[in-house]
Amino acid sequence: MSISTCNFCSRSIRSGFSGMASQSTPTSRRGEQHPAKAREDIKRDNPAQIDGWANELNGRVLQFGQDPDEFIDTLLPCSTPYDLENDLDGVFTDYKPKKGKAEKESYPELVEGLRTIVEPFDSKTEKRNRTPLVIDTSDDRHNFPFNAFVKHHHYTRPDISFGFPGEKTFIRGSWQHVSMVVEAKGHEEDDPFPRKGLKNVRTVEQLAKNARNLMLAHGLLCSFVVGIYGHIVRLVRFDHTCALVSKAFDLRRSGSAKILQRFLWHFVHPRIGDTVVGCDPTVSKLDKASQEWVKKQLEKGDTVGWEKHVGELDKGRRVEVYDEKTGRCIPYLLYHLVDVNGRLFSRATMVWRAMEDTRVWKGGRLIDDGHHPKPPKPQILKEAWRQLVRTAEATFYDRIDSRISDEERYGVPKMVCGGDIGDFELRWWEETGKRWGREEDAEDGTPPAEGRKPASARGSATRTSTKRSKKSSTSSSRLLFSSIGSAGGPAVGEEAESSHGYIPEEDFPFDYPQHQTYSWRLAQGTKEWHRERSHMRIVIDDVGRPLTEFTCTHELVVAVRDAIIGHRLLWEKADILHRDVSVGNILIKDEKKQDDKFTGFLHDFDYSSMVPDPATATDAPEGVSTDELLGVNVPEASVPGSVDPESQKERTGTYYFMAIEILKVPEIIHNTHHDLESFYWVLLWVIVRHTNHGQGEDICNDIFKYGNDKDSASAKRDWLESVMLEIPDNKPLSYLLKELTVLVLEHIPTTRRNATPIPLTYEAVLDVFDTALAMPGSTVMTAAPENLDPRPIRALPTRRAASASDAPAHSKDDAFPPHPSRPHIRAPFTGPLTQKMLKRSAACLDEGGLENLKTAASLCSDASRMNKRRKIGDMGPPALPPGALAEEAMETTEARTGRPTSRGQQEKPGPSKRGTRSSSRLREQMARKAT
C-alpha cells in the first residue's frame, strides 16, 4: 500500500484500497434521463427527453424464454394452478386493428376480447373474486403518480388498463387503480423489439413509462405490460435493472388466446400477497383507519406544518423495514413523499416522511395498545435499489456511528434502523437451496435454470410436493413478510428476535430472490451478476424538507454551509467521501429546535466511498475480500467470463452538479475538491431557479447543459468567466455567489501560461459562507421568477444586536444555530466578526472606531476582489458599494508604483486599467501595504 498527498486538499490518500478516492471515477455513465430545467424540457417530443429515454433503454431490453410458456412459468410464480378448460378460439375474431389515428376505433373489440378472457376468474371455486376490470383509457391523461413531481414528467395515455383483481372501483386518470396496461398498435411492423430506429425506441418508451409509473405508484418489485402490434402480442416484465420480453405469439392462431389467459391468471394469483405478481409483500396500502391514525398522531405531536404533508395520504403505504442489526422487521407508515428518482433503470430512490406504527395486532386489526403515551416521532425513510457492486448504505452509517460521537455529529443524519432486504433474501434463498440439495448452485449463485430447471419452469404452478417441506407452505411463508416489529405481527413476531445472521426456518417461497433482481442472470448467465440491484430501506432520525423549499435565502445558505461542514466531518473523522452532492441530497430540518446544532444535513451515501478500517481488515478471516468487508455482494466462486466489477460501477455524481474536471478528464480520481465544487453548482442551481435575479429562465439552460460532457463542462466554464449575477436587494447572497465563483474558477486546472490552480479547500469555502452570513442583509421580499417551482424568496435577514438574554455572549441572529467547538473540525462562524475579518477590513478605513470597522469589513473583501468578476468588453462592471476605498487604494498604488502585473507586463503610470481575475490577489496585497 502506498500513501500519496492530494495536491488540492493536503490530505493523504491511501492507494490500494477498493472504492476509495485513490481509485479513478468510473466512466460508465448512468442511463440518465434529462432532468427538467424548464417547461419545454418535459414535453414528450423534446429532443433531450427522447435522447434520455433512448439512453435509458439502450442495451437493457432482453428477450427471455424459448416460448411464452417459459416466460410465464419462470417470471410469474402462481399460487393456484391454471386449469381452465374453456374454449377461447375466436375471442378476438372481431378485433380488426387499424393504423394511425384510426387505432382507437378498434379498441372496443380488443377490450371486449380481454374481458371475455378474465371473466372465468370469478368462479365459485375461488375464495374471492380475482377478475380485474378492463377499461379503455386511451383518452385518459395519466400524470406522474405523485402531484408534487408532475411538473417534472410528461403524462401518458395508456391504451387499455387493468384494475386490481376483485376491485369494482376504477377512477380514470389515477395510477392508484391500475395494475397493468396494454399498448396497442395497428400493424405487425410496429413491433419494436426485433427492430431498431427512433420510431421503435419511442414505442418501447411508452411501455417503459407506464411500467415506471406502476412501480412507483404501488411500490412494486416489478411490473408487467403487454404490447399488441396488429395481432402480434409481446409480454414484457420491467424491474429496476432491465426489461425481459417474451417470444411473440399471434392472436389469430389457435391456442394463442389461452396463452394470454394463462398469463393473466398467473398475474392475478401471486404466490405471496393478495394483489398481483410483482407486488411487494412487505408493502400494503394505507387504509382509512391508518390514515386517520397518522393525522391524529401528527396533530397530537404538534408537528410543524403537518397539514401540508397529508394532502396525498391515500397514496401512502405501510412498509416493513428490515433491521439488519436485530434481524427484525419494524412497521412504518409512509405518509408524504419528499423526493423521488423518476428514472426506471436506476436506484429509483424514494424519500418519505414516515412514522413507526406502534399499534398492535389484536382481533384481526391494528389498535393502540396504551403503552405508547407519546405519539411516534416523524422520521425520514429512504428506499432504493443499489448496484450490487456498491457498498450497502447501512455500512456507511455503521462507520459513522463508530467514528463520530453524537456530540460531534454535525450536518450528518443518524440512522435509526434499516438494512438491505435483498441481501437478507439472497441468504435465505441460498440456505433453502442447500436444504434441497442444491449446494453447488447456492455456492456460486448459479440459477437452477442453468443446470436443471425449477419445478415452475416444467409447468407446475408451485414446487413439487415431494420437495416442498411442511414448513414451507404458502400461508406460513406469507406471514414472514408481515409486520413483526413493534406492532407484534401476526403469529411469527417472536420468532424473529435474533441477530444479523437470522435466516427463517421456513423455505424461501420463490424460485429466485425478489428484493434482489435476478433478471440479468436469468437472461444472460451468472457472469452478469454485477448488473443486478438490491432493495434496501433505512430510517434516519432527522426529518427534513427539500433544499428548494427554503423559507428565506438565509436558511438556504445556512443549510448548504451545514452540509459542507458535515461533508468535512465525514471525510476527516470517518474516511468517507460522499461523491454525489446534489439538490436532492441536502435536506433542511423541518423543525429547528433550540438544542439543534445544525439546519441542513447531507444524506444518501449510495455512491459514497470509504477506506476500509485497518483493524477490521487485519482481523478479517482468510479469504475475505475488501469488497465483502464493505458490504459489496460478490459471488463466492469465480465465474468464467465475468468482468471486473469495479469497471461496471456507474459514474458517481448527479450530472448537472458534477465538477468540471469530472466531466472533462476520463478516469479522474474523485476527491474532496470535486464535491466542494458540486456544492457550488447546487447553490447556483437553486438560486437561478428559485430567486428573483432578473435574468429570466434561460439562464439555467445556459449554465447547465445535459448530454455531451465537453459541452456541459464548457458551459460551466463560460459561466465562471462571465459577468457576476446580482440578486436584487440581497447583497450577502450576491457576495457569496461572487466569491464562490472566484474560488471555483481558480481551482480548475488550466493550460494558460503561468497560471497555477489554487486548491479549493474547506477553509476557503467555509470562510466565504461565514463572511456572507455576517454581512448586514435586507428583509425585503422579492418575487420568484417564472419557473417550474416558483416561490417568493426573502433576502438574508439583518443581524440584530446582542441582548442580555443571548447565550452564548456574542450576538447572533434568531435563525443562527449554535455551533459548539469540536476537535479537528472547523467550527462555523459564531460571532459578529472574526479577528481575521477585522484585519482584512483595516485597509478600508482611514480612521474610525470599532463600529465603523465592522461596517466596512465586508466592503474591503468585496471591493478588493471586485475586478475578478469583470469581463473585458462593452459591458461595464457592477457598481461599487459606497465607500469602497480599497479599490481606489489599489488603483492608486498601481498607478503610482508602476509595478508589474501577474501577467508579467510592466504597467505604466497613469489611469488604471480594468482589473482582471489574475491580478486581484496581488493588488489586494499592494493595497494593504499602501495603507
Secondary structure, DSSP 8 states (H G I E B T S, - for coil): -EEEE-TTT--EEEETSTTSTTSB---B--------SSGGGGSTT-HHHHHHHHHHHTT-EEE--SSHHHHHHHHS-BSS--------TTTTTT-----GGGGGGGHHHHHHHHHHHHGGGS-TTSSS-----EEE-TT--B--SSGGGGGGS--B--SEEE--TT-----TT-GGG-SEEEEEESSGGG--TT--SHHHHHHHHHHHHHHHHHHHHHT-S-EEEEEEETTEEEEEEE-SS-EEE---EETTSTTHHHHHHHHHHHHTSBSSSSS-TT--TTEEE--HHHHHHHHHHHHHTT-TTGGGGGTTGGG-EEEEEEETTTTEEEEEEEEEEEEE---SSS---EEEEEEE---EEETTEEE--SS--S----EEEEEEEEETTS--HHHHHHHHHHHS-TTT--S---EEEEEEHHHHHHHHHHHHHHHTT-HHHHHHT--HHHHS--GGGGT-SS--TTTS-GGG-HHHHHHTTS--STT--TTTGGGG---TT---SS--SSSS-SSB--HHHHHH-GGGGGG-EEEEEEEES--EEEGGG-SSHHHHHHHHHHHHHHHHHHHHHH-EE-----GGGEEEESS--TT---SEEE---TT-EE---HHHHHHS-TT--HHHHTT----SS--TT---GGGGSB--S-GGG--HHHHHSTT-B--HHHHHHHHHHHHHHHHHHHS--SS-THHHHHH---S-HHHHHHHHHHHHTS-----TT-HHHHHHHHHHHHHHHHHS---STT-------HHHHHHHHHHHHHS-----EE---SSSS---EE---------TT-SSSS---TT------BTTB-----SSS-HHHHHHHGGG-SS--HHHHHHHHHHHHHHHTGGGG--SSSS------TT-HHHHHHHHHHHHH--B-TTS-B--SSS-----TTTHHHHHHHHHHH-
